[in-house]
Amino acid sequence: MAVQPLISWLVEQGLEGTSQEALLQGYCDRLVDLGVPLWRFFLGQRAFHPRFGGIGFQWTAAEGISSRAFAYEETPRNEWLRSPLFSFVKNGMSDQRYDLQTGTDYQQYPLLEDLKAQGATDYFISGLHFAKVDTENHQDPNQAPEGVLISWCTDRDGGFSAYEVELMKTAMPYLGLALKSTANRRMAADLLKVYLGRESGRRVLSGEIQRGSSRQIDAVICLFDLKGFTSLAEQIPGTDLIDMLNDYFGIAVAAIQSHGGNILKFIGDGILTMFDLGSSQLDARAALEAAKDLRAQISQRNSERLAKGLPVADFTLALHAGEILYGNIGAENRLDFTVIGPAVNLTARLSNMHEAVGQNIILSEKVQKAAGTTDHDLVSLGRYMLRGVADPIELFTVYVPDEGTA
């Protein structure tokens, strides 16, 4: 059968883990080579991502493949509710076909009217489930079934032939398996990145999953914390508290990651992060830039929250540099990819000094020396004896003059 080379190619791409975009571009190109008069192709697939509920891929004869992510929304989009794909899902994913040349049933769908106006003559929909799903949730785009929804469209006079439709249907399960293979890896990469952090997620996905596996690195450890959060937690309703925490965490994570920092874990109302950019100077300077951005951005956000009558919180930041062990720690059936070592412990000690020294940002002398000459005005706070540390340590802060002074 003419479709066999396409099937073999799809199986090969699935085994190799070819990206979704490359897989679908190659699939459409090969359909055309087989004589299928494909003009437009669309595939929708569920996305396991905290921001996006699904992803759509569109191929056209003129422009090739493109993709679009669909954000989670509380209510289904009108575009979705009035689409032929929604009708397809609602009717139990039974193949649907619309004659755009002589038929009339397509007129209830704005998309199909638009495609007809562009010259389309035939529109065919099919789909695959990747697992058993709750059919009652199919109408909710935020609870789309795990699988794929596919449409093929042609602009040839008379539309697709019965043979061409059968060819596309025959190859569809193999396309689904290839997509499931590459989507699972993409899903794993996305989820590990979100839950473990960029670097930790990459290392776990690459196979560093054995308990006790670790490496020793030099880095700047950063401990971000919200001030007064415990008392606020007793006064604010739970949902508002979560919204507030997410608001501040969003600012902190963006500021730290924008300067190359890695988010290691969230600890209550705090965030443990590290800067490991290749040299102690780069690490220290990046951490100081992140601290500068945090101060400005949280100040601005607090002004915005106060204007809206929302509760506000300040923050503290502790920075220290040193050797740490970075790797898998925990039990055989529950591991954490994190950092340990004296440098991490000392950073925690520094985070308890903010009230004593009256400063929100504290850095150790190791960070100050590593940074060298910078545009930051690093002011000594004096030398202190810290619990568990034999010798006194000089602490510094970043001085920023009030805007009202000159």
Rosetta blueprint (number, residue, H / E / L):
1 M L
2 A L
3 V L
4 Q H
5 P H
6 L H
7 I H
8 S H
9 W H
10 L H
11 V H
12 E H
13 Q H
14 G H
15 L H
16 E H
17 G L
18 T L
19 S L
20 Q H
21 E H
22 A H
23 L H
24 L H
25 Q H
26 G H
27 Y H
28 C H
29 D H
30 R H
31 L H
32 V H
33 D H
34 L L
35 G L
36 V L
37 P L
38 L L
39 W L
40 R E
41 F E
42 F E
43 L E
44 G E
45 Q E
46 R E
47 A L
48 F L
49 H L
50 P L
51 R L
52 F E
53 G E
54 G E
55 I E
56 G E
57 F E
58 Q E
59 W E
60 T E
61 A L
62 A L
63 E L
64 G E
65 I E
66 S E
67 S E
68 R E
69 A E
70 F E
71 A E
72 Y L
73 E L
74 E L
75 T L
76 P L
77 R L
78 N H
79 E H
80 W H
81 L H
82 R L
83 S L
84 P H
85 L H
86 F H
87 S H
88 F H
89 V H
90 K H
91 N L
92 G L
93 M L
94 S L
95 D L
96 Q E
97 R E
98 Y E
99 D E
100 L L
101 Q L
102 T L
103 G L
104 T L
105 D H
106 Y H
107 Q H
108 Q H
109 Y L
110 P H
111 L H
112 L H
113 E H
114 D H
115 L H
116 K H
117 A H
118 Q L
119 G L
120 A L
121 T L
122 D E
123 Y E
124 F E
125 I E
126 S E
127 G E
128 L E
129 H E
130 F L
131 A L
132 K L
133 V L
134 D L
135 T H
136 E H
137 N H
138 H L
139 Q L
140 D L
141 P H
142 N H
143 Q H
144 A L
145 P L
146 E L
147 G E
148 V E
149 L E
150 I E
151 S E
152 W E
153 C E
154 T E
155 D L
156 R L
157 D L
158 G L
159 G L
160 F L
161 S L
162 A H
163 Y H
164 E H
165 V H
166 E H
167 L H
168 M H
169 K H
170 T H
171 A H
172 M H
173 P H
174 Y H
175 L H
176 G H
177 L H
178 A H
179 L H
180 K H
181 S H
182 T H
183 A H
184 N H
185 R H
186 R H
187 M H
188 A H
189 A H
190 D H
191 L H
192 L H
193 K H
194 V H
195 Y H
196 L H
197 G L
198 R H
199 E H
200 S H
201 G H
202 R H
203 R H
204 V H
205 L H
206 S L
207 G L
208 E L
209 I L
210 Q L
211 R L
212 G L
213 S L
214 S E
215 R E
216 Q E
217 I E
218 D E
219 A E
220 V E
221 I E
222 C E
223 L E
224 F E
225 D E
226 L E
227 K L
228 G L
229 F H
230 T H
231 S H
232 L H
233 A H
234 E L
235 Q L
236 I L
237 P L
238 G H
239 T H
240 D H
241 L H
242 I H
243 D H
244 M H
245 L H
246 N H
247 D H
248 Y H
249 F H
250 G H
251 I H
252 A H
253 V H
254 A H
255 A H
256 I H
257 Q H
258 S H
259 H L
260 G L
261 G L
262 N E
263 I E
264 L E
265 K E
266 F E
267 I E
268 G L
269 D L
270 G E
271 I E
272 L E
273 T E
274 M E
275 F E
276 D L
277 L L
278 G L
279 S L
280 S H
281 Q H
282 L H
283 D H
284 A H
285 R H
286 A H
287 A H
288 L H
289 E H
290 A H
291 A H
292 K H
293 D H
294 L H
295 R H
296 A H
297 Q H
298 I H
299 S H
300 Q H
301 R H
302 N H
303 S H
304 E H
305 R H
306 L H
307 A H
308 K L
309 G L
310 L L
311 P L
312 V L
313 A L
314 D L
315 F E
316 T E
317 L E
318 A E
319 L E
320 H E
321 A E
322 G E
323 E E
324 I E
325 L E
326 Y E
327 G E
328 N E
329 I E
330 G E
331 A E
332 E L
333 N L
334 R E
335 L E
336 D E
337 F E
338 T E
339 V E
340 I E
341 G L
342 P H
343 A H
344 V H
345 N H
346 L H
347 T H
348 A H
349 R H
350 L H
351 S H
352 N L
353 M L
354 H H
355 E H
356 A H
357 V H
358 G L
359 Q L
360 N L
361 I E
362 I E
363 L E
364 S E
365 E H
366 K H
367 V H
368 Q H
369 K H
370 A H
371 A H
372 G L
373 T L
374 T L
375 D L
376 H L
377 D E
378 L E
379 V E
380 S E
381 L E
382 G E
383 R E
384 Y E
385 M L
386 L L
387 R L
388 G L
389 V L
390 A L
391 D L
392 P L
393 I E
394 E E
395 L E
396 F E
397 T E
398 V E
399 Y E
400 V L
401 P L
402 D L
403 E L
404 G L
405 T L
406 A L
